[in-house]
Amino acid sequence: MRHLALFLPIAASLADAPKTPAKKARKPSPSLVKITDVPGLPRVLLIGDSISMGYTLDVREMLKGQANVHRIPANGGPTTNGLKNIQAWLGDSKWDVIHFNWGLHDLKYIQDDPSKRADPKAPGSHPQVAPADYEKNLASLVKTMQATGAKLIWCNTTPVPAGSDGRVQGDEVKYNEAAARVMTAAGIPTNDLRAHALAKPDAQLPANVHYSPEGSRYLAEKVAAAIREHLPRK
């Protein structure tokens, strides 16, 4: 009984302690939801990071009745992530067009933890993937995608404005130059989404690599046009 008497106040205090609310599971982005093909239409695969997630639904809407527009079921991240997952993303399906991009995560500055952005000026900070490695990784990814027989379209990396957390303004230029060498050697056309974005500065959020909903739709117009140009002719 003595032990029980000691236990009861503790149990009571635990019962009265404020409960930490359970974290709600974040709903997956609508852009990542798997779609069902409309028979007879060409099959398109979008590969990219959150910028592409932002324009996926609009591209799908713009190409409705013309193509089945799929995307990889995740944020594509850096090219190192692409190398790990490209075979799974391609699967065994037949793709007619693959519109792809990597870059903003490659040029992101990190320290020990790759999931966290770092101040580019802080000691020990470095790009997640150096430009030379980015170029090699892209060459390998291109070779894998070419084996599918799909028409490939490279989408160059959109602008990094001043004040972007963990990134340096204009770094996309040298990464796009590295990508251009790979695409030229492989004979792959480029969708110049960077120039399209620069033509409408207010489409991009202030001091941020991301876009407003209207800005994403603006990007989608260019993406849909590039894909439409390369769809198989009936």
DONU-225393 format. One record per residue (C-alpha): residue number from 1; x, y, z. Coordinates in steps of 0.02 Angstrom, whole numbers, plus 50000, padded with zeros to 5 digits. Layout:
% DONU-225393
- NUM, X, Y, Z;
...
END
This chain:
% DONU-225393
- 1, 50000, 50000, 50000;
- 2, 50144, 50115, 50039;
- 3, 50211, 50095, 49861;
- 4, 50038, 50125, 49791;
- 5, 50021, 50285, 49892;
- 6, 50184, 50348, 49819;
- 7, 50129, 50305, 49643;
- 8, 49959, 50389, 49646;
- 9, 50020, 50571, 49656;
- 10, 50140, 50538, 49513;
- 11, 50004, 50461, 49408;
- 12, 49889, 50606, 49446;
- 13, 50021, 50733, 49396;
- 14, 50052, 50643, 49232;
- 15, 49867, 50641, 49196;
- 16, 49856, 50828, 49227;
- 17, 50009, 50869, 49121;
- 18, 49968, 50963, 48960;
- 19, 49966, 50849, 48810;
- 20, 50072, 50891, 48659;
- 21, 49955, 50896, 48510;
- 22, 49995, 50762, 48383;
- 23, 50070, 50830, 48224;
- 24, 49953, 50816, 48077;
- 25, 50026, 50721, 47932;
- 26, 50061, 50841, 47791;
- 27, 49951, 50805, 47641;
- 28, 50050, 50760, 47485;
- 29, 50060, 50895, 47354;
- 30, 49921, 50875, 47225;
- 31, 50058, 50880, 47093;
- 32, 50124, 50713, 47158;
- 33, 49960, 50618, 47144;
- 34, 49970, 50476, 47019;
- 35, 49862, 50495, 46865;
- 36, 49774, 50369, 46754;
- 37, 49816, 50376, 46569;
- 38, 49689, 50422, 46437;
- 39, 49713, 50282, 46308;
- 40, 49791, 50333, 46144;
- 41, 49877, 50492, 46205;
- 42, 50067, 50515, 46212;
- 43, 50147, 50492, 46383;
- 44, 50251, 50635, 46457;
- 45, 50360, 50630, 46612;
- 46, 50409, 50787, 46708;
- 47, 50567, 50775, 46814;
- 48, 50615, 50918, 46928;
- 49, 50611, 50997, 47100;
- 50, 50480, 51106, 47185;
- 51, 50481, 51229, 47039;
- 52, 50417, 51091, 46926;
- 53, 50294, 51037, 47062;
- 54, 50226, 51213, 47053;
- 55, 50190, 51205, 46866;
- 56, 50141, 51021, 46849;
- 57, 49952, 51041, 46869;
- 58, 49945, 51189, 46751;
- 59, 50047, 51097, 46619;
- 60, 49931, 50948, 46637;
- 61, 49780, 51060, 46612;
- 62, 49858, 51148, 46462;
- 63, 49897, 50982, 46377;
- 64, 49731, 50900, 46419;
- 65, 49673, 50795, 46273;
- 66, 49847, 50805, 46195;
- 67, 49956, 50706, 46317;
- 68, 49956, 50610, 46479;
- 69, 50068, 50718, 46589;
- 70, 50149, 50620, 46731;
- 71, 50284, 50677, 46851;
- 72, 50405, 50591, 46968;
- 73, 50322, 50557, 47137;
- 74, 50439, 50670, 47235;
- 75, 50544, 50828, 47236;
- 76, 50687, 50778, 47121;
- 77, 50818, 50865, 47228;
- 78, 50999, 50871, 47167;
- 79, 51076, 50765, 47030;
- 80, 51145, 50647, 47162;
- 81, 50966, 50606, 47209;
- 82, 50926, 50583, 47026;
- 83, 51065, 50456, 47005;
- 84, 50994, 50355, 47150;
- 85, 50815, 50358, 47089;
- 86, 50811, 50380, 46901;
- 87, 50781, 50197, 46861;
- 88, 50635, 50188, 46982;
- 89, 50563, 50351, 46914;
- 90, 50572, 50290, 46735;
- 91, 50503, 50119, 46780;
- 92, 50454, 50000, 46640;
- 93, 50332, 50121, 46559;
- 94, 50351, 50190, 46384;
- 95, 50383, 50376, 46382;
- 96, 50362, 50482, 46227;
- 97, 50433, 50643, 46301;
- 98, 50536, 50676, 46458;
- 99, 50551, 50858, 46513;
- 100, 50685, 50867, 46648;
- 101, 50783, 50984, 46761;
- 102, 50905, 50980, 46905;
- 103, 51005, 51126, 46974;
- 104, 50930, 51228, 47116;
- 105, 50969, 51093, 47243;
- 106, 51141, 51060, 47169;
- 107, 51193, 51242, 47190;
- 108, 51117, 51254, 47365;
- 109, 51247, 51284, 47500;
- 110, 51258, 51158, 47641;
- 111, 51375, 51106, 47781;
- 112, 51365, 50936, 47866;
- 113, 51178, 50909, 47851;
- 114, 51125, 50909, 47666;
- 115, 50942, 50932, 47715;
- 116, 50979, 51106, 47784;
- 117, 51032, 51260, 47689;
- 118, 51186, 51351, 47751;
- 119, 51246, 51529, 47738;
- 120, 51358, 51530, 47584;
- 121, 51481, 51643, 47677;
- 122, 51492, 51533, 47833;
- 123, 51652, 51432, 47860;
- 124, 51634, 51257, 47790;
- 125, 51488, 51299, 47676;
- 126, 51494, 51228, 47500;
- 127, 51374, 51190, 47357;
- 128, 51284, 51025, 47379;
- 129, 51352, 50971, 47210;
- 130, 51499, 51064, 47132;
- 131, 51478, 51121, 46950;
- 132, 51603, 50992, 46883;
- 133, 51513, 50850, 46972;
- 134, 51345, 50919, 46917;
- 135, 51403, 50909, 46737;
- 136, 51461, 50728, 46757;
- 137, 51300, 50680, 46845;
- 138, 51193, 50758, 46709;
- 139, 51290, 50665, 46575;
- 140, 51255, 50501, 46664;
- 141, 51071, 50542, 46689;
- 142, 51051, 50591, 46507;
- 143, 51126, 50426, 46451;
- 144, 51002, 50331, 46560;
- 145, 50853, 50430, 46496;
- 146, 50907, 50415, 46314;
- 147, 50898, 50226, 46332;
- 148, 50709, 50242, 46350;
- 149, 50692, 50304, 46172;
- 150, 50594, 50456, 46232;
- 151, 50616, 50630, 46162;
- 152, 50715, 50724, 46294;
- 153, 50693, 50909, 46332;
- 154, 50813, 50994, 46452;
- 155, 50735, 51133, 46554;
- 156, 50871, 51252, 46613;
- 157, 50873, 51315, 46791;
- 158, 50770, 51467, 46838;
- 159, 50847, 51622, 46919;
- 160, 50921, 51633, 47094;
- 161, 50879, 51810, 47151;
- 162, 50970, 51913, 47282;
- 163, 50929, 51862, 47460;
- 164, 50884, 51682, 47422;
- 165, 50917, 51579, 47578;
- 166, 51067, 51463, 47558;
- 167, 51101, 51513, 47379;
- 168, 51204, 51643, 47287;
- 169, 51123, 51761, 47163;
- 170, 51161, 51711, 46984;
- 171, 51241, 51542, 47024;
- 172, 51117, 51461, 46904;
- 173, 51215, 51538, 46760;
- 174, 51371, 51430, 46784;
- 175, 51265, 51276, 46816;
- 176, 51165, 51309, 46658;
- 177, 51327, 51329, 46562;
- 178, 51384, 51159, 46625;
- 179, 51216, 51084, 46576;
- 180, 51224, 51165, 46404;
- 181, 51386, 51073, 46367;
- 182, 51304, 50907, 46409;
- 183, 51146, 50943, 46309;
- 184, 51241, 51006, 46157;
- 185, 51349, 50850, 46154;
- 186, 51194, 50740, 46170;
- 187, 51090, 50837, 46043;
- 188, 50954, 50879, 46169;
- 189, 50851, 51038, 46147;
- 190, 50838, 51163, 46290;
- 191, 50681, 51243, 46355;
- 192, 50749, 51412, 46411;
- 193, 50639, 51433, 46563;
- 194, 50766, 51549, 46643;
- 195, 50745, 51680, 46506;
- 196, 50556, 51658, 46515;
- 197, 50560, 51690, 46703;
- 198, 50673, 51842, 46686;
- 199, 50550, 51918, 46563;
- 200, 50421, 51929, 46703;
- 201, 50513, 51969, 46866;
- 202, 50354, 51988, 46968;
- 203, 50312, 51805, 46937;
- 204, 50446, 51757, 47063;
- 205, 50426, 51781, 47251;
- 206, 50540, 51915, 47329;
- 207, 50713, 51851, 47381;
- 208, 50655, 51674, 47341;
- 209, 50683, 51545, 47204;
- 210, 50498, 51500, 47207;
- 211, 50349, 51573, 47115;
- 212, 50175, 51635, 47154;
- 213, 50030, 51527, 47088;
- 214, 50013, 51650, 46944;
- 215, 50201, 51641, 46916;
- 216, 50198, 51451, 46910;
- 217, 50059, 51460, 46782;
- 218, 50166, 51580, 46681;
- 219, 50309, 51452, 46685;
- 220, 50186, 51315, 46638;
- 221, 50143, 51405, 46477;
- 222, 50323, 51391, 46418;
- 223, 50339, 51211, 46477;
- 224, 50178, 51157, 46392;
- 225, 50230, 51242, 46230;
- 226, 50400, 51155, 46231;
- 227, 50320, 50985, 46261;
- 228, 50183, 51013, 46132;
- 229, 50316, 51050, 46001;
- 230, 50396, 50879, 46029;
- 231, 50243, 50768, 46048;
- 232, 50233, 50626, 45921;
- 233, 50138, 50673, 45765;
- 234, 49978, 50577, 45733;
END
